[in-house]
Structures are given as structure tokens and as C-alpha cells.
Amino acid sequence: MLSLFIVSGLGVLAMIAEIFKFKKYVFPIVLGGLIGALVSIYMEWQHPASYPLFDNMIVFDRLALAFSGVILITAFFWFIFANDYFEEESNVVDHTALVLFALTGALMLTAYRNMTTLFLGIEIMSIPLYVLAASKKRYLASNEAGFKYLIMGSFASGFLLFGIALIYGATGSFDSEEIRQYLANSKGSVPSFFIAGVVMMLVAMCFKVSAAPFHFWAPDVYQGSPTVITALMSTIVKTAAFIAIIKLFMIGFGAMSGVWAGVLAVIIALSLIIANFSAAVQSNVKRMLAYSSISHTAFMLMVVLANVRTNASVSAILYYSLAYSLGSIAAFTVLYNVSRKGDESIDSFNGLAKRNPLLAACMAVAMLSLAGIPITSGFFAKYFVFTTMIGTSYKWLLILAVITSAVGVYYYFKLIIAMYFKTSETNEPVFFETSNKVVVVLTTLITLVIGFLPDLITGLFAY
């Protein structure tokens, strides 16, 4: 509860920093505030209770606290990695405020209980990102990315709002608990427009996590946006959207799984096939990571499809979110430093092991984790997802996931081969700041530690 107030307060503080002439102190204040928000989550976790706010529209239970913790940890690493982005005097206040308000929307999505709060959370998170995607003003691709994201995001918001309206028309309530109770009392007999509303909301949420076939915006937006904003979209936004999906479909619409499960299974299958085979032919690393994120979306959606409301399911998605976010932050940090001259191709990584051994080693660990190779957290992330799916009737999806993961190993290893077995045209060392070095080393170490000791996370976040 307090973490939401702290982050939103930091956003307001950043807005007035220009007026009161303390904008050069905004960045350290934000880092301190994020640490304070994490401490508040820890304190609330030690004394578990459900905190209903605003007439039960937001409820901070342990599920919300756990996902808020993952988001804030990722945000802390992201701010350190993105410190260059906040160095331009004329834009530091604007950029900081926009990122913090996007983070506020993400935290709202972890704790919403009302469809109104769901919509507000998504819009508060999304609107700043439309601006941030286009924040590289003199770069045509960035303007294009922001425009595409705005148009497609608005279209998806329309679907979400229409779906909410149909569900309200059937149930007379926006409260997810009352909707769940309505479904329990109806015993499967619901109006056809209620089913249409559920499907429309599924389509909208699948857009937000860039699941196929609603993924077409992602590669272009990821490639055109500034690298630091791409990292933000790939981690914090995706984690927040997934907790929203879990609360919506596993809790609110869980009793209607027969309606949406088949549609979701097709979406997962398409995401696995399209994402992995498309990523395998990419030469641009950002586009490859965009398709990679779609593949990981499919894995996380498997937990929703399993619809098993147990501690294991929640732990699986929490662990996957953390493992994926850490691997992605490390990968984008390395990419940011390697591509300072504008070359984001795989060839730009040729010979990196000789030009900067630390960067190459950390990037290799990130790629191994994203590929799901043992000794990294990515392996157990996929393992926990498989364990939630094994008792369902969708075992064919597990087989498809294993086959397409083999394709994933191919394109992740293309980068590793380029770094260690190909020769660079230049022997110029790759420069990267101490702050970025700290981020890469810490995320790599955490990836390995929770890969060796997964119980540190699954036990801590047991719900």
C-alpha cells in the first residue's frame, strides 16, 4: 500500500523539481525512494494483512505485495542502468516523471480488485510509455515506434473497455469478487454477451503482453524505441500485465475457463511458433529480443491456462517474472553499451569476449538464462511452468514448447558464438560506465544464485 503512495509521490516530486530548482537531485531521490518502497513492502510482508483502499477498488494482499516487490526490484536496476537517459538537462524532469507514473500504473495492476481500477492502471502505465517510446525526437524510428504504440494501444484499450462494459451489463458490478460470485451462482448459465466481454478482455490483455497474433507492434516498437525504454517495456510492463491477467482470469473468470481456455491455448501455440521461428532469422538484436519476449509470454500464459489456483502456480509465475526480468535487464544493458555507435546487429557482438570479457560473460549468462539452460534461473522458471501444466489436458502444448525452445537455443547461441568464436573488425575496447557494470554483475549473480537455489524465491513468495 505504502509503496504505491511512495512511487506516485516521487512522480509528483519529479514534476515540481524544475519549478523549485532541485532537478539535479531527482535521480538520487528516486533511487532512495525505490529502496524505501521496497522496505515498506518487506514490512507489510512481515505482518500480512489485506489492505482495502478506495471502497475495495485496490487491495494489497500478499499476492500484490509479491509482484510489487518484483516490479520495484526490476525498476531499481533499470534506473541505475538508464542513468544516461536522465542526464540531458532539458528532459530529465519529464523523463523521470513519465517513468515513475508508468511504474505507478504497474503497481496499481498488482492490487486492483475493480474493473475500473484495472482500466485506470493500464492507461496510467501505457500513456507515459507512448511518449517515452518516441522520446528520441531526432530519430525517425523512435517517432514511428511511439505512433504505432499509441494507435495499437488505443485500439486494445477500446477492446478492454468494451469488454468491461459487456461484463458490467451482465453482472451489474465492476468488482472482480462480485463477478466471481455471480459466476458461481449462475452455474454456467450466463448471457452470450458476457462471454463476448470475456473474449474481448482476453484479446486486449494479450495485446498488452504482445502475445501472437496480437504481437505485430512489438518488434517495430522495441527496435525503434530508445534501448532503455525497450528494456522498461520488456520487463516491468510485462510483469504488471501478467499479474493483471492472473487476477482477471484465474480469480475473476476462473469458473468460466471452459470459455476462454481453448482460445488461450491457440494464442500460446501461435506465440511459441511465430516468436521462435521469427527470432531465429533476425539480424537485429533488439528485434530478436522482441520476438524472444513473445516466446516468454507464451510460457507465462501457460500458468494461466493451467488454471490451478495453488501456491505452486503463483510461485511459478513469480519466479518466471523475476528470472526473465533479470535476464532481460542484463541483456539490454550489454546491448546498450555495445551499440553506442548505432549498430544493433548481431555482428556488432563479434569478438566481444576479447574486447570486454566481463560484458561477454554476463551476456552469455543472460542468453543461457533466457534459453532455459541449467544452472541459470531460466531453467527452473520453465521447469516450474511445466509442473503446473503437466496435470492438465494440454500436454501437447508442453511438447510444442520443448520443440520451439530448441529453436530458441539456436538464436540465443548465435550471440554467444559471435562473442566468443567470431573476429571483430576492430579491437577497440567496449566502454561502459561503473553504474552499468554494477547492474550487469548484480543481475548476473542473482540469476546464477536463484538458479542454484530456487527455493530462495519460491519459498519467500509462497502464497
Phi, psi and omega per residue, in radians:
M1 nan -0.913 -3.109
L2 -1.132 -0.556 -3.131
S3 -1.071 -0.671 3.112
L4 -1.107 -0.744 3.129
F5 -1.163 -0.677 -3.129
I6 -1.113 -0.844 -3.074
V7 -1.167 -0.768 3.116
S8 -1.144 -0.628 3.076
G9 -1.128 -0.653 3.077
L10 -1.100 -0.656 3.103
G11 -1.088 -0.778 3.105
V12 -1.131 -0.717 3.121
L13 -1.052 -0.722 3.118
A14 -1.109 -0.613 -3.133
M15 -1.155 -0.630 -3.078
I16 -1.608 -0.019 -3.106
A17 -1.078 -0.600 3.132
E18 -1.155 -0.716 -3.086
I19 -1.169 -0.769 -3.059
F20 -1.675 0.170 2.965
K21 1.012 0.840 3.012
F22 -2.270 0.521 -3.034
K23 -1.161 -0.393 3.123
K24 -1.266 -0.229 3.103
Y25 -1.721 -0.025 -3.048
V26 -1.094 -0.777 -3.058
F27 -1.070 -0.898 3.094
P28 -1.110 -0.560 3.092
I29 -1.112 -0.733 3.139
V30 -1.098 -0.793 3.123
L31 -1.062 -0.753 3.091
G32 -1.118 -0.692 3.109
G33 -1.113 -0.698 3.112
L34 -1.125 -0.681 3.069
I35 -1.107 -0.736 3.085
G36 -1.066 -0.690 3.116
A37 -1.131 -0.698 3.099
L38 -1.137 -0.684 3.096
V39 -1.109 -0.696 3.137
S40 -1.124 -0.649 3.094
I41 -1.140 -0.736 3.114
Y42 -1.061 -0.745 -3.141
M43 -1.120 -0.754 3.129
E44 -1.193 -0.558 3.115
W45 -1.168 -0.607 -3.139
Q46 -1.210 -0.431 3.128
H47 -2.182 1.284 -2.997
P48 -1.076 2.299 3.075
A49 -2.828 2.773 3.092
S50 -1.713 2.160 -3.085
Y51 -1.875 1.667 3.105
P52 -1.362 2.340 -3.134
L53 -2.246 2.640 3.039
F54 0.938 1.001 3.108
D55 1.005 0.772 3.075
N56 1.191 0.305 3.128
M57 -1.342 -0.462 3.068
I58 -2.251 2.292 3.129
V59 -2.289 2.051 3.120
F60 -1.649 1.526 3.025
D61 -1.689 -2.983 -3.075
R62 -1.170 -0.573 3.099
L63 -1.078 -0.802 3.124
A64 -1.127 -0.723 -3.128
L65 -1.125 -0.711 -3.120
A66 -1.088 -0.861 -3.130
F67 -1.218 -0.582 3.062
S68 -1.087 -0.659 3.092
G69 -1.086 -0.773 3.117
V70 -1.083 -0.763 -3.129
I71 -1.110 -0.751 -3.091
L72 -1.259 -0.624 3.057
I73 -1.086 -0.807 3.101
T74 -1.070 -0.747 -3.132
A75 -1.097 -0.679 3.130
F76 -1.075 -0.835 3.104
F77 -1.122 -0.664 -3.105
W78 -1.116 -0.756 -3.128
F79 -1.099 -0.678 3.108
I80 -1.151 -0.766 3.114
F81 -1.085 -0.659 -3.007
A82 -1.621 0.330 -3.042
N83 -1.041 -0.543 3.082
D84 -1.037 -0.617 -3.071
Y85 -1.129 -0.417 -3.084
F86 -1.821 0.250 -3.107
E87 -1.551 -0.334 -3.133
E88 -1.289 2.013 -2.995
E89 -0.938 -0.714 -3.018
S90 -1.262 -0.354 -3.033
N91 -2.078 -0.039 -3.008
V92 -1.037 -0.733 -3.118
V93 -1.183 -0.802 -3.120
D94 -1.072 -0.882 -3.089
H95 -1.086 -0.759 -3.120
T96 -1.102 -0.810 -3.131
A97 -1.087 -0.752 -3.131
L98 -1.092 -0.761 3.131
V99 -1.122 -0.742 -3.112
L100 -1.177 -0.617 3.093
F101 -1.242 -0.616 3.021
A102 -1.079 -0.697 3.103
L103 -1.150 -0.634 3.073
T104 -1.067 -0.784 3.089
G105 -1.073 -0.681 3.117
A106 -1.096 -0.729 3.120
L107 -1.182 -0.585 3.073
M108 -1.098 -0.646 -3.127
L109 -1.180 -0.417 3.112
T110 -1.306 -0.361 -2.973
A111 -2.160 0.116 -3.073
Y112 -1.211 2.600 3.006
R113 -2.255 -0.119 -3.072
N114 -2.114 2.458 -3.130
M115 -1.041 -0.531 3.091
T116 -1.119 -0.763 3.122
T117 -1.161 -0.624 3.071
L118 -1.026 -0.852 -3.129
F119 -1.131 -0.763 3.127
L120 -1.092 -0.743 3.137
G121 -1.069 -0.772 3.134
I122 -1.129 -0.729 -3.120
E123 -1.251 -0.684 3.103
I124 -1.120 -0.603 3.095
M125 -1.317 -0.677 -2.989
S126 -1.402 -0.756 -3.029
I127 -1.032 -0.798 3.059
P128 -1.044 -0.583 -3.124
L129 -1.212 -0.549 3.060
Y130 -1.040 -0.712 -3.140
V131 -1.261 -0.778 -3.084
L132 -1.135 -0.598 3.120
A133 -1.080 -0.544 -3.123
A134 -1.760 0.304 -3.004
S135 -1.332 -0.207 3.051
K136 -1.534 1.410 -2.846
K137 -1.050 -0.628 -3.068
R138 -1.547 0.125 -3.104
Y139 -1.931 1.954 -3.020
L140 -1.002 -0.702 -3.112
A141 -1.103 -0.579 3.113
S142 -1.194 -0.740 3.074
N143 -1.083 -0.710 3.107
E144 -1.132 -0.709 3.139
A145 -1.086 -0.787 3.130
G146 -1.102 -0.700 -3.136
F147 -1.162 -0.796 3.132
K148 -1.091 -0.747 -3.128
Y149 -1.113 -0.710 3.129
L150 -1.102 -0.856 -3.086
I151 -1.124 -0.872 -3.111
M152 -1.193 -0.646 3.110
G153 -1.148 -0.672 3.105
S154 -1.151 -0.689 3.105
F155 -1.071 -0.779 3.132
A156 -1.151 -0.656 3.108
S157 -1.103 -0.630 3.068
G158 -1.075 -0.752 3.070
F159 -1.046 -0.792 -3.116
L160 -1.075 -0.803 -3.104
L161 -1.154 -0.696 3.105
F162 -1.134 -0.717 3.103
G163 -1.095 -0.738 3.106
I164 -1.082 -0.718 3.139
A165 -1.082 -0.740 3.130
L166 -1.138 -0.711 3.138
I167 -1.172 -0.681 3.077
Y168 -1.118 -0.673 3.114
G169 -1.069 -0.569 -3.124
A170 -1.466 -0.648 -2.994
T171 -1.806 -0.396 -3.086
G172 1.304 0.287 -3.106
S173 -2.594 2.632 3.000
F174 -1.724 -0.186 -3.052
D175 -1.315 2.186 -3.060
S176 -1.146 -0.546 3.113
E177 -1.226 -0.679 3.103
E178 -1.206 -0.606 3.079
I179 -1.160 -0.698 3.087
R180 -1.095 -0.708 3.118
Q181 -1.173 -0.648 3.088
Y182 -1.051 -0.774 3.134
L183 -1.147 -0.645 3.121
A184 -1.139 -0.678 -3.133
N185 -1.334 -0.516 -3.081
S186 -1.319 -0.366 3.126
K187 0.942 0.747 3.054
G188 1.558 -0.144 -3.138
S189 -1.664 1.652 -3.111
V190 -2.227 2.713 3.107
P191 -1.085 2.648 -3.130
S192 -1.110 -0.542 -3.133
F193 -1.254 -0.371 3.017
F194 -1.153 -0.761 3.109
I195 -1.077 -0.740 3.100
A196 -1.050 -0.687 3.117
G197 -1.119 -0.717 3.109
V198 -1.086 -0.783 -3.132
V199 -1.135 -0.693 3.135
M200 -1.135 -0.672 3.107
M201 -1.200 -0.615 3.083
L202 -1.104 -0.766 3.115
V203 -1.061 -0.785 -3.127
A204 -1.096 -0.752 -3.112
M205 -1.246 -0.571 3.082
C206 -1.166 -0.551 3.028
F207 -1.113 -0.773 -3.071
K208 -1.081 -0.539 3.116
V209 -1.743 0.158 3.112
S210 0.944 0.849 3.045
A211 -1.508 2.510 3.117
A212 -1.200 2.536 0.057
P213 -1.600 0.457 -3.133
F214 -1.853 0.574 -2.990
H215 -1.880 -0.043 -2.922
F216 -1.052 -0.453 3.129
W217 -1.268 -0.524 -2.910
A218 -1.075 -0.901 -3.094
P219 -1.041 -0.739 -3.133
D220 -1.197 -0.740 -3.128
V221 -1.198 -0.729 3.116
Y222 -1.089 -0.729 -3.093
Q223 -1.250 -0.713 -3.053
G224 -1.379 -0.503 -3.116
S225 -1.227 2.713 2.990
P226 -0.957 2.515 -3.037
T227 -0.977 -0.679 -3.121
V228 -1.155 -0.609 3.117
I229 -1.277 -0.629 3.043
T230 -1.030 -0.740 3.103
A231 -1.085 -0.677 3.111
L232 -1.104 -0.815 -3.134
M233 -1.131 -0.652 -3.053
S234 -1.280 -0.366 -3.028
T235 -2.005 -1.258 -3.028
I236 -1.115 -0.785 -3.119
V237 -1.105 -0.750 -3.115
K238 -1.166 -0.721 3.120
T239 -1.085 -0.788 -3.138
A240 -1.110 -0.729 3.137
A241 -1.121 -0.592 -3.126
F242 -1.256 -0.667 3.079
I243 -1.149 -0.591 3.078
A244 -1.108 -0.739 3.126
I245 -1.132 -0.736 3.139
I246 -1.056 -0.838 -3.104
K247 -1.181 -0.531 -3.095
L248 -1.345 -0.841 -2.986
F249 -1.731 -0.526 3.106
M250 -1.475 -0.481 -3.115
I251 -1.842 -1.033 -3.079
G252 -1.150 -0.907 -3.078
F253 -1.847 0.330 -3.087
G254 -1.012 -0.644 -3.123
A255 -1.229 -0.280 -3.136
M256 -1.811 0.445 -3.058
S257 -1.039 -0.466 3.107
G258 -1.095 -0.406 -3.136
V259 -1.412 -0.801 -3.007
W260 -1.762 -0.247 -3.046
A261 -1.111 -0.741 -3.136
G262 -1.116 -0.722 3.098
V263 -1.105 -0.756 -3.127
L264 -1.138 -0.644 3.113
A265 -1.078 -0.721 3.103
V266 -1.137 -0.732 3.120
I267 -1.066 -0.740 3.127
I268 -1.108 -0.800 -3.134
A269 -1.071 -0.793 3.112
L270 -1.084 -0.702 -3.141
S271 -1.100 -0.752 -3.136
L272 -1.103 -0.790 -3.068
I273 -1.265 -0.934 -3.066
I274 -1.109 -0.793 -3.051
A275 -1.124 -0.872 -3.041
N276 -1.216 -0.727 -3.133
F277 -1.277 -0.532 3.074
S278 -1.255 -0.709 3.137
A279 -1.104 -0.580 -3.075
A280 -1.123 -0.393 -3.083
V281 -1.849 0.147 -3.110
Q282 -1.453 2.518 3.034
S283 -1.872 -0.319 3.090
N284 -1.573 2.212 -3.033
V285 -1.157 -0.664 3.135
K286 -1.139 -0.689 3.087
R287 -1.166 -0.666 3.103
M288 -1.089 -0.761 3.124
L289 -1.198 -0.492 3.067
A290 -1.130 -0.842 3.101
Y291 -1.158 -0.600 3.074
S292 -1.051 -0.721 -3.138
S293 -1.122 -0.562 3.084
I294 -1.160 -0.690 3.086
S295 -1.085 -0.758 3.127
H296 -1.189 -0.545 3.024
T297 -0.989 -0.760 -3.138
A298 -1.055 -0.732 3.134
F299 -1.114 -0.744 -3.130
M300 -1.214 -0.555 3.095
L301 -1.202 -0.385 3.093
M302 -1.058 -0.622 3.121
V303 -1.134 -0.688 3.096
V304 -1.154 -0.721 3.139
L305 -1.099 -0.680 3.131
A306 -1.044 -0.574 3.053
N307 0.928 0.674 3.104
V308 -1.809 1.850 -3.045
R309 -1.482 1.362 3.140
T310 -2.287 2.977 3.080
N311 -1.015 -0.647 -3.085
A312 -1.102 -0.689 -3.128
S313 -1.149 -0.803 3.141
V314 -1.142 -0.740 3.111
S315 -1.079 -0.655 -3.132
A316 -1.087 -0.813 -3.091
I317 -1.281 -0.574 3.065
L318 -1.133 -0.832 -3.129
Y319 -1.095 -0.762 -3.133
Y320 -1.095 -0.757 -3.128
S321 -1.059 -0.779 -3.131
L322 -1.175 -0.806 -3.123
A323 -1.085 -0.779 -3.137
Y324 -1.143 -0.738 -3.111
S325 -1.125 -0.750 3.140
L326 -1.125 -0.777 3.120
G327 -1.096 -0.696 -3.119
S328 -1.228 -0.720 3.111
I329 -1.064 -0.763 3.108
A330 -1.079 -0.793 -3.103
A331 -1.110 -0.780 -3.123
F332 -1.230 -0.536 3.081
T333 -1.137 -0.777 3.100
V334 -1.125 -0.805 3.130
L335 -1.015 -0.739 -3.126
Y336 -1.020 -0.731 -3.102
N337 -1.347 -0.628 3.135
V338 -1.227 -0.591 -3.019
S339 -1.741 0.475 -3.115
R340 -1.039 -0.500 -3.136
K341 -1.551 0.089 3.057
G342 1.750 -0.126 -3.129
D343 -1.587 1.919 -3.119
E344 -1.855 0.273 -3.116
S345 -1.360 2.833 3.089
I346 -1.075 -0.565 3.137
D347 -1.081 -0.423 3.129
S348 -1.174 -0.268 3.112
F349 -1.590 -0.046 -3.124
N350 -0.998 2.249 3.075
G351 1.201 0.314 -3.099
L352 -1.096 -0.533 -3.135
A353 -1.052 -0.498 3.105
K354 -1.539 -0.594 -3.092
R355 -1.368 -0.549 3.084
N356 -2.761 1.559 -3.054
P357 -1.018 -0.638 -3.118
L358 -1.140 -0.808 3.104
L359 -1.030 -0.771 -3.111
A360 -1.111 -0.746 -3.125
A361 -1.129 -0.757 -3.137
C362 -1.174 -0.684 3.107
M363 -1.146 -0.666 3.117
A364 -1.084 -0.756 3.126
V365 -1.122 -0.716 3.111
A366 -1.070 -0.763 3.131
M367 -1.151 -0.700 3.114
L368 -1.117 -0.677 3.123
S369 -1.168 -0.802 3.126
L370 -1.116 -0.511 3.111
A371 -1.392 -0.262 3.133
G372 1.439 0.596 -3.138
I373 -1.486 2.438 -3.136
P374 -0.986 2.733 -3.024
I375 1.398 -0.112 3.030
T376 -1.926 2.846 -3.123
S377 -1.153 -0.461 -3.130
G378 -1.086 -0.537 3.114
F379 -1.123 -0.878 -3.121
F380 -1.229 -0.484 3.076
A381 -1.022 -0.835 3.131
K382 -1.247 -0.600 3.115
Y383 -1.080 -0.778 -3.137
F384 -1.140 -0.619 3.076
V385 -1.121 -0.786 3.140
F386 -1.060 -0.654 -3.121
T387 -1.167 -0.536 3.093
T388 -1.288 -0.467 -3.079
M389 -1.566 -0.331 -2.940
I390 -1.113 -0.486 -3.118
G391 -1.614 0.127 -3.112
T392 -1.710 3.115 3.124
S393 -1.565 0.166 -3.098
Y394 -1.861 0.710 -3.129
K395 -1.139 -0.425 3.098
W396 -1.096 -0.511 3.082
L397 -1.201 -0.600 3.083
L398 -1.096 -0.749 3.118
I399 -1.099 -0.770 3.112
L400 -1.090 -0.689 -3.137
A401 -1.116 -0.709 3.130
V402 -1.147 -0.751 -3.129
I403 -1.117 -0.826 -3.113
T404 -1.238 -0.467 3.067
S405 -1.126 -0.542 3.075
A406 -1.110 -0.643 3.051
V407 -1.143 -0.664 3.107
G408 -1.064 -0.697 3.095
V409 -1.017 -0.669 -3.128
Y410 -1.050 -0.878 -3.040
Y411 -1.369 -0.467 3.032
Y412 -1.199 -0.664 -3.114
F413 -1.298 -0.316 3.044
K414 -1.033 -0.691 3.113
L415 -1.198 -0.738 3.139
I416 -1.112 -0.728 3.112
I417 -1.110 -0.724 3.123
A418 -1.074 -0.698 -3.086
M419 -1.236 -0.650 -2.974
Y420 -1.865 -0.374 -3.007
F421 -2.155 0.012 3.102
K422 -1.996 2.712 -3.078
T423 -1.732 2.346 3.125
S424 -1.472 2.645 3.083
E425 -1.277 -0.290 3.129
T426 -2.311 2.588 3.074
N427 -1.777 0.240 -3.126
E428 -1.144 2.215 -3.141
P429 -1.074 2.606 3.105
V430 -1.541 2.077 3.135
F431 -1.395 2.367 2.891
F432 -2.666 2.492 -2.975
E433 -1.161 2.825 3.124
T434 -1.078 -0.682 -3.128
S435 -1.086 -0.748 3.110
N436 -1.166 -0.630 3.098
K437 -1.080 -0.728 3.122
V438 -1.075 -0.789 -3.137
V439 -1.067 -0.842 -3.096
V440 -1.095 -0.802 -3.104
V441 -1.160 -0.786 -3.114
L442 -1.134 -0.807 -3.140
T443 -1.124 -0.630 3.103
T444 -1.160 -0.776 3.132
L445 -1.100 -0.767 3.129
I446 -1.117 -0.688 3.094
T447 -1.012 -0.741 -3.141
L448 -1.278 -0.715 -3.101
V449 -1.113 -0.855 -3.121
I450 -1.316 -0.237 2.981
G451 -1.290 -0.667 3.081
F452 -1.337 -0.627 -3.045
L453 -2.218 1.231 -3.088
P454 -1.115 -0.400 -3.133
D455 -1.135 -0.340 3.082
L456 -1.019 -0.605 -3.124
I457 -1.646 -0.858 -3.076
T458 -1.123 -0.567 3.098
G459 -1.331 -0.675 -3.113
L460 -1.180 -0.704 -3.074
F461 -1.718 0.285 3.098
A462 -1.012 2.372 -3.052
Y463 -2.238 nan nan
